Amino acid sequence: MHKTLFAAACLLAAAAPGLAAQPAGKAWSETWKAENRQWKAYHLMSPVGEKLPVTKTLIADVLAPMGINVLIVEVGYGFEFTSHPELQGRGLNKDQARELTRVCREHGIRLIPLMNCLGHQSWGPRPGPLLRAYPQFDETPSIPLDDKDIYCREWCPSHPDVNKVVFDLLDELIEAFDADAMHVGMDEVFLIGDKDCPRCKGKDVGELFAKVVNELHGHLVGKRGVEMLIWSDRLLDSSATGYGKWEASATGSHRAIDRVPKDIILCDWHYEPPETYRRMGQQEPFPSIRFFQEKGFRVLPATWRTPEACVAMIRASRQGATDKMLGILFTGWSNGPGGASLLAALRGEEDTGKSAETAKRIAATMRAGLEEISRQPSAAR
Ligand SMILES: [Zn+2]
C-alpha cells in the first residue's frame, strides 16, 4: 500500500475503533486465545516468495499436525516494503505475507512477525539495510567496515529520526500479516551507549535500553493495539543469574527491567542442558523463567537444538508456574530460510543441504519437547 494511503488507513482505524481498527483477524485472535492456553511455538527463519509452497507445506502438513499453534516468523528486512523501498530485501511481498497468515489460521496457528530492533543491524562489520540507507543511525560509525571483531552493529537509541523509519516498517508488517502481535527482537545488544556516540556517551545503559523498549511499546501496544514480544536476554543480569553474557547481560541493560511495561511477552532463550549452567554456578536450572513471572511478565521459554536441554527447560518451567508461563518456543536458528530443511528432517527425507544436520537436531528437539508436554498435560498449566 502507498505510504500515504496506509497512513490514512491508520488514521481511520484510530478514529473508528468499531470498524477499521478491528482487523479481519481480530475475532480469530480472540478465539485463538480462548482455545490455546499453552503456546507450542516455532520460530521460522526468513521465508522467501519462491519457496513459499515449501513453507506452506511445512505448516499445513507437519507443524500443525504436531500441535504447533504459534509461528514466529523472522522477517526483518526480508520484505518488499513499499513505505521504504530503499530498505526492502529478498523475502516476501504483502500478498505472500497475507497468504502465509491465511494458511496458518486455517490450521489454528497464530502468526507473529519478527523484526530485529536496535541490535542485529549487521552480521559482522558490514551494515544491514537500515544502516546502509541511513548511516547516521549507526551507534558505532567509527567501527570500520573491515573490522574483524564486531559481532553486529546497532542503531543509536538516542537518534531522533530512527523511530520514524522503523515504525513505518513495523506498521507495514502488521498490516501485511494482519498481525495481532509483533516480536521486535532486541537480543544480543552489546554496543549500546558507546563511548564514541555523541548522543549516548555516558548515559545509563539500562535507561537507554528501557527507552527503546518503551518507545516501541508506545507505538505497537499503545497506538496499534497489538501485543509485543522481545527476546529477554538483555533484561537478565549475567552475574546474578549464572548465565553467560550472550543469554544474559553484562552491560547494565538488565536495569531496564523495572522501567518497562509488564504486558510485554519475554522470550527467555537458553539452549544448553542444566549441567552446562551448573558448571557456570547456577544452582537451579533456568531460574529466569520464574524470575520473570515474579517480576510480573508473561514468559515464553525458548529452546533450540538439544533435546535434553529442551526437556529440562520444560520441566523447570513447570516448577511454580503461574498463568504467566505461556509454554515453549522452538527456535529455528541456522536451519536455512523458509523451513525446507526442517520439513525434510521432520519427514525423515534425505537432505544433503548445509542446514540438514541442524535441522535434524531441531526436529529431534521438537519431538522430545512435544512428547514431554503431552506426557504430563495436567502439570503443563
Ligand atoms: Zn547513540
Residues whose N, C-alpha, C, O or C-beta is under 5 A from the ligand:
A	BS01	ZN	E139 C156 P157 S158 C197 R199 C200
